[in-house]
């Protein structure tokens, strides 16, 4: 049975087409991976099917009474609500039913025998719905999901207003899973999860009996939970049965077949054109030339899709730093309360250190304390000499009305417009993206603009906080290569072992220092 039907969908932003006549059908219980390079329109597609965006053309039809759950990373959480309060709102419809049932009980005192029978039947039906939907064990369900995603470590009685963007996304994901909708729409759910919670979500989705559409650039995760791939490329949406690995094999084979057919047709076209050119003027061969020309006119020309620009990252190296990068003496990090025990850490030139560990234990706080952006609770940090630091922050808080060109130009005023465009193109952005405003770009394209600024500054120390969030596969692979090649020092926070294991010379597990209880 079809839950969602999308017919003849076309959409674009300005003169940039995203979809052209796309159709799509989602059946009950299908586990779909929605994939494509940054900027191909995956999040736009989600916004259209959830009704947050009206398409230029086409129809989106949901079947009746379908409960849709969408992980919206921009949802607002009210100040004054605790994490537990927010999670309990997943069951609001059941609380409403309980209130309705209690009103029916109140009516029973004054009801006639016939009315009483009707009321008893109605309350019985509601009672069954409440029981079947785990209403009487809501708190246990809330705690189970909170534990799975690590929210119990933050504290279920914490005000949601005090939390980081990543922690808020975790809460929205937990609420969504508790709602158990008929279809889950998940846009990059692993971005704010650490390895252990990604593993938990993987198990959860494998056992999920309802349908879901998942956007993810985390290939091992995607591979293990989906049974269908929908691939977005060049304004088209194509369906492939099986895992991501199976999709890749079929996709490569189709690409090679198309290229071979294109080559063969181009040779045939060249031959026909040559024959026509040589023979159309001669009376004896004019008819043959005309029939060849007709064949040319009727021919359905095979077109190869334009290759997307592949990103190239080459970090500019500053002068060599001193031997010491930083040293901490009894450093205790935190804001209002300590997040770590006293830390005595030392990093020297040439080391590439990855910080791992669960979210919320202070990895970003440690980075910002080392950089001197925030004051420690106690202790001190000694930073080495001649450090030229490039910092990639996980979350950009400010809204941005600049175009990509203006954004890069503001940092490099001496660049010509050609140099700015070339620098952005090298990071894998097309002309259309380069001329767009930063705020209308996808998460991956925004990350590429920030990386463009980073690689064009001279550095000898890179401080990278989850740089692979939102990046597509090509960009992730190229960033890994560039970091392995980088001659300076690196401090990296990452939750993707397949990314950091080849880069890091040292892995520091922050869970061994944290004051948080696991």
N, C-alpha and C positions, 0 to 999 in steps of 0.2 A: 504494500500500500504506500502511495506517495505522500510524504509529509509536506514536502516543499517542491513547488514547480516554478522554475524561472523560464520565461519565454522571450526570445528575441530582444535580449537586453543590450542596449547601447548607452554608453556614458562617457563623458570626458570633462576635463577642466580647461576652460579657455579653448585653445586650439590643440590641446593635447588629448587625443583619444585614449581611453583606458580599455573599454570593451566595445566590440563591434558585433552585434547580432548574436549574443551568447545565450545558449539554452542549457538548462541544468535540472536534474530531477533527483531528489533525495528520498530514499526508501527507508522504511522503519528498520532500525537496528544497524544501519550502515555506519561504519567508522571511517570517516574520510579525512585524508590529509590534503590540505589546499596549499599548493606550493608554487613557487615562481620567484624570480629575482626581485630585489628591492625595487619598488615603484611600478610593478606590473599590475597592482590594483587589488591585492588580497584583502586588505583592511577596508577598501572602498566597497568591495563586494559584500563583506560582512555588514557594513553600514547600510547598504541598499536592502539586503534581505531582512534586516531588523527594522526597516522603516525610518532609520535616522537620516537617510539621504534619499531623495526622489531621483530615479533614473531619468535620463533624457528621453529614452524610449523603452518599451517593453513592459512585461507584467511579472509581478511576484505574487504567487498564490500559496498561502498556507492552508492545509486542510483544517476543518473545523475542530475546535477544542484542543488544539495542540499547545502544550506549554513549552515556551521557548526560553532557554537560559543563555544569556550573553555575558561574557566576561568583558565588561566595559571598564577600561583602566582609568576613565575620566569621571566615573560616578562620584558624587559628593557624599561624604559620610558626615552626619550631623555631630557638632560639638556637644559634649555632655553624654553621648552614648558610649557604653563600654563595648569591647569586642564581643562579649557574650550577648549583649542587647542586639547588636547587628546580626549576629548569627541566628538568634531566635526569630528575627523577622522573616527568615526563610520559611517559617511555618505560619505566617500571618493568616493565610487562608484557613488554616485549621483552628487557630484561636477565634477567628470570626465565626466558624461553624459551631465551636463550643458555646460561644455567646448566644448564637441562634438557638441551640439546643436548650440552653438554660432558660431562655424566654418561653420556649414551648413547655418546659416543665412547670413554669409559673402559671401558665394558662390552664394546666390540668385540674387545679383546685376548683375552678368554676365551670368545667366542661361537662356537657351532656354525655351519656354513655357512648353515643355514636361519634361525637367529637373526640372523646377520650381515646377511642380505638384508632382514629386517624392520627391523633397526636403521638400515640405510642408507636405507630408504624413509622411516622416521620422521624421521631427521636431515635428509633432503632436503626434506621438507615444511616443517620448522621453518626451514631455510635460506631457502626461498622466501618465507615470511612475513616473516622478518627483512629480506630484500632489498626486498620490496614495500613495507615500512613504513619505509624509509630508515634502517634501523638503523646502517648503516656510514657514514652521513654525519650522525649525530646532532649532533655539535658544530657543524657548519656550519649546520644547521637552527636550533639554539639561538641562534647568533649572528645569523642573519637576522631572526628574530622579535624578539630583544632590540634589534636596531638599529631595527627598524620602530617599536617602542614607546618608544624612547629610554632603554632600560635600560643600554645600553653607556655612556651618559654618567655614570650613577651608578657604574659599575664592576662587572663580573660577579663579581668576587671579594670584594665587600662583604658583611659579615654582615647577613642580613635583619633581625636584631633591631634594628639601628641606624636603620632607615628609618622614614619617616613613613607614616601610614595610606594616603595617596594612592599612594606609591611601592609599598607592599605590594600594593595593588589592581592596579597595573600588572603586578606579577610574577605574580599569580594569573591575570590575563587572558592573559599570555604563555604560561603553563603550559597553560592551557585550549586556546589556539589550537594549541599543539604536539601536544596529545592528539588533535586532529582527530576529535572524537566524531561519532556519527551525528546527534546534535542538540545544538546549543549553546543554552543558556539564559542570556541576558545582561540583567542588571538595571542600567540606567544606566551602561553601560561608558565613556561619554565624560566622566563627571564629573571624573575625575582626569587627563584627557589634554589636552594643549595642541593648538592648531590643526593643527600639522604631523602629529601622531600620530593625530588624528581623521581626517585626510585619508588616512593610511596604512591605518587600520582600515576606512575606507569602501571603499577599493580591495580590501582583503582579503575583506570580506564580500560584495562584488559578485561575486567569483570563487568564493565558497565553494559547493561542489557539494552539501553536505549541508544538512539543515534547521536553521533557528534561530528562536527566539522572542526578540524584542528589546523591552525596556521602555526608552523614551527620551522625554524632553521636548525633545530637541534636534531640532526639526522638519526643518531642512535635511538633517541626517544621516539621520534616519529615512526621509525622503522618497526619498533616493537609493538605499537598500539593500533596502527591503521590497517584496513584491508582493501582500501580503494584510494587511488591518487587522482586528484583533479589538478592539472598543470596549467598555469596561466602564463601565456607567452604571446607577444604580438597581437594583443586584443582578442585572443581566442582562449577558450577553456576546453581542454581535452581530458577524457576519462581513461584511466588505466586501472585494470584489476590487479590487486596484489600490493606488496609492500613497496617502499621507496626504491629498494635495490632492484626489484623486478621492473619497476617503471623505468629506471635508468637504462637497463638492457634494451627494452623495447624502444625507448625514445632514441637511443643511439642508433639502433638498427634502422628505424624509420628515417632518421636524419641522413644516414649513409645512402639509403635507397633513393631518397629524394635528390640528394646531390648527384648520384649516378644518373638518374633520369634527366636531371637538369643539364648535365654535361652532354649526354647523348642528344637531347633535343637541341641544344645550342649548336652542336656539330651539324645536325640535320638542317637547321635554319640557315646556317652559314652556307651550306651546300646549295640549298634551294635559292637563296638570294643571289649567289654567284651565278647559277644557271640562268635565272631570270635576267640579270644584268647583261650576261653575254649573248642571250638569245632573243630578247624581246624585239630588237630592231630588224632581225633577219626574217624575211617572209616565210622561208621554209620551216623555221623553228618557232615562229611567233605563237602558234596555238599551244605548243608544248610549254612555252614560257608562261602563257596565261593560265594554263591548268596548274602549273607549279605555284603561281602567284595566288590562285584561289586556295590552294592547300595551305599556303602561308597565312592567308587572311582568316581561314577557319580554325587554325591551330589554337588550342588552349595552351597558353604560355605558362610554363612552370616557373614560379617565382620563389627564390630562396629568401627566407626571412633575414632581415638585416641583423647581423651579429651585434649583440649588445657589447658596449665597450667593457673590456675586462679591467678591473682596477689594478693599478701598479703603485705600491707603497715603497718609497725610498726615503728613510729618515735622514735628515741633514745632521751631520755630526758637528758638535761644537768642539772647542779645544778640550784636551784631556783634563778630567777632574783630578783632584787630589786623591790619595789612596783611600782615605776614609769617605764613605758616602754619608753614613750617620751612625751615631751611637747613642743609646738611651741609658740613663742611669736611674734605676728605680722608678721608671715611668709608670704612672697609673693614669689610664685614659678614661674619659667619661664626660658627662655634662653635669647633671645634678648629683649623680651617684657614680661610684667607680664601676667601670666595665671590665677591668682587668686587675690581676694581681700585679705587684711591682715588676716591671719588665726591664731586663738588661740585654738589649739586642745590639748587634753590630753588623753593619753591611759594608763591604769594601768594593772598590772599583772593579767592574767586570762581572759582578754577581748578578744573576737574574732570579729574583726571588718571587715565588707565587705564594700568596696568602690564601689559605683555604679554611673551610669551617662553615657552620650553619649561619644563616642570615640572622641579623639582629644582635650578634655577639661583639660587634665593634670593629670589624675589619676597615670600614670606611673611616671610622673615628680615628683608628690608629694611623691611617694614611695622612689624614688632615692634621693630626698631632705632630707627625714627623715633619710635615711640610711647614709647620708653624702657623697653620690657618686657625687652629683652635688651641686654647690653653689646656694643658693637662690638669688633672685633679691634683697631682703632685709629681715630683721627680722632674727630670729635664732631658732635653734632646740636644745633642751636639751635632750640627750639620757640617759636612766637610767643606773644603775650599773649592772655588771655581766650579760650582754646580750650576749647570744650565738645565733647568727642569721643564719638562713638558707634561702637563697634567690633563688626563682625560677623565672627566667626572662622569659618574654613572647617571645622574639625573641633572638635566638642565632645567632650572626652575623658571627662568624668565621667558616671557612670550617674545616672539621675534617677528618684526614686520619687515625686516630686510629681505632683499632678494639674495640668492646665493652669491652673486657677484659682489654686491655691497658688503655682505658679511665677511668675505675674504679680503676685499679691498680695505675695509676698516682696519684690518690687522696688518696688511702689507701695502701701505699707501704708495710705496715706490714702484709697485708692479704696474705694468701696462695692462690694459684690458685684455689683450691677447694672452699675457702671462697668467692672469687670473683665470681666464677660461681654460687655458691649457692645464693649469694645476687642478681644477675641478674635474676636467675630463679624465685626467690620469687616475682620479679616485673612482672612476666608473660611473660618472654622471653624464647623461646625454645633454644636448643643447637645450632641449625643452626643460629639463630639470634645472639646469644652470640659470636659466632666465626666470624661473619660478620663485615665489617667496618661500623662505625657509619653512614657515608655519604650515604650508599646504603639502609639504613633502612627507613621505612615509618615514617611520622610525629609522629604517636602515639608511635612507638617503640623508636624513639629518645627521646620522652618525658619520657618514662619509664626508659631509661638509666639515664637521669638527675634526676628523682625521686629516683632512686637507690642510687645515690650519696648523695642526700638530707636526705634520711631516715637513712643512715648509719653514718651521722655526728651527734654528740650530740648537740641538740638545745633547747632553751627555748623560742625562738621567730621565727615563720615562716612568711616569707614575700612572698606571692604567687601572681604572675601576670598572670591571665588567665591560671591556671594550667590545665584546662579541655580541652583546644583547642587540637584537634587531638586524645584525649583518647577515646577508645571504651567504651561500656556501662559497662562491668564488672569492668574495671579499674576505671571508674568514680565513680561507686557505692562504690568500696573499698576505694577510696581516701576520699569520703565523710564520710564513717564510721571511718576511721583513724583520720580525722580532728576533728570529734565530740568527739573522745576518747582522743585526745591529751591534755595533762595537762598544756602545756605552753600557750603562747599568739599567736594570729594569726592576720595578716593584709592580706586581700584577695581582689583581684580585680576579679570580675566575672560578666558575662552578662547572667548567667543562674540561674533564681530564684529557680528552682527545685533543684539546687545544693547547693546554699549558704544559703537558708532560714533555713535549719535545723542545719547548722554549726554556723551561726553568733549569737553573743549576741547583737551586735549593727550594724545597717546599716547606713552608712553615704552617703548621696546623694551629690556628688561633684558638681552637677549642681547649687546648692544653693550658691556655693563659686566662681564659674568661672567668668572670665571677658568676656567669649565668649557670643555672643548674640544668642538666639534661635529664 
